[in-house]
């Protein structure tokens, strides 16, 4: 007799935040948590942490996990498409930010569901290749598709984990913290590093992330800057720290779309987001995905794309449809990329 826990463990959990005069109340129908009152500033983080604990407690081998969206007739996204790709753990919030869902979903369904991000620590990554010779090491460049994928996954997660009003500069700082954190969620950023990012002395950014309940800074000012991430997903990332450090370094100079020094954080974040979605000399993405990752409205995003064209990083961009846009690198950027690859 073949036994399976597949039918008894659907791997889908939800929590709700109920508005109350004394502050939000958090409830979960899957356990005895009812009426827990987290601090208002960290309610979002408390909800995500609670969901992460359910996922860790109800762990299943990969071959037993199935797409929960498909099991419900793919009702979580508007477009009807077949399931495709690996089964991942996807976090979704509603428009009001009061209901959170964590569930197994295939890559296609997760990408088509609004306000959804894949939790990074469950994403399958390529097995680390062991270089047996100097030639093998040269054939595996420091910054390749793996770094782009890691940054794209983290940007997608932060688009859900951080409040929608988070500034571009705070998002860039959160990205570096998330990629450079150790397995306990501790981050140490030297002043020289922050100076290079032109964020040294920007205490308002740390306050913004603290107010969102995403991290806590024990002391300020401090040299080097030390902080601890409160997000449970950031404290149990499966990807190796060295791989995430390479991705963090690439995010500072996202070849082939590194924005010139001195440009606004909104332009830098847009260039980084496009670079993470660019293959060879072209790229494309859904418009709502780009607006969520960049924290901009569609009109603001179009203005930022125009700025990248005026900066000669892009030859141009266009709407493929009302839901998707594409772009092409400028010739000088392609020449510079080829020189780096040599």
C-alpha positions, 0 to 999 in steps of 0.5 A: 500500500502506498501512503501519501500525505498529499491529500491531508496537507494542502500547503495553503495558509491565510492570516487576516488583520482586523482593524480595531480601535486599539490596533490591528488584530491578527487571526489565523483559521489554521491554528489557535491564533485569534485576536493577537494584537501585534504593534501597528508598525509591525503587523505586516511582518508579524503576518508574514512571520506567522505564515512562514512558521506554518510553512516550516512546520508543514514541510513536504518533500518536493515531489509531494507538493502541488499547485494549490491554484490549479486545485482551485481551478486557477481562480487566483489569477484572471488569465487562464493558462496552464500550470508550468514550472516548479512548485514554489511557495508564493505569498499574496496579499489583497489590495487592502493589505489585510489578508495574507495567503501563503501557498504552493503554486507553480511558477506560471500561476505565481507569475500571473497572480496579482500582489504575489511574490515567491518566497526566496528561501524555497526557490530551487537554484542551480547546483554549485559547479566545482571548478576543476581547472583555471579554464573552468573558472574562467568559463563561469563568470562572476556575474551571470544569469544566477546573479540576475535570477537571485536579484529578480527573485528578491525584488519580487519578494520585497515588492510584497514584503515591504509597504507599497509606499516604500521609497526607491532608496529604501527598496535598494537598501532593503535589497542589499540588506536581504542579500547580505544577511547571515542565517540569523538575519544580521547585517553589517554594512561598513560606512564605505559601502554606504558612502558608495551607494550614496546612502551614508547619513540617510537615517530616514531610510533606516527609520522607514524600514524600521517603521515597516517592521522589516528590520531593527537598528540597535544603535544609530549612528554606528560604524559600521552600520549593524542591523537585524532583519525581522522578516522570518523569510530573510532569516532562513534563506536556503541559497548560500551566503556567498552566492547572495553576496555575488548577487548583491555586488551585481545589484550595485553595478547591474551589467548591462544596465548600470545607471550612471552615478548621481542619478535618482534612486528611482532611476537606479531601481528601474535600471536594476529591475530592467537588468534583472529581466534582460537577456542578451540585448532585449527584455520584456515584462508585464507592466504591473510586475514592473510597477510593483517592483519599482514602486511606481505608477504606470505613468511614473514608470514610463517617465523613468523608461524615457529617462533611461532612453535619454541616458543612452542606456536604452535604444527605446521601449514600447508596449507589446500589449496593454499588459506588457512592455519590451525594451532594447539596449543601446549599442554603446551598452552592448559594446561595453557588455561585450568588453566585460565578457571578454 
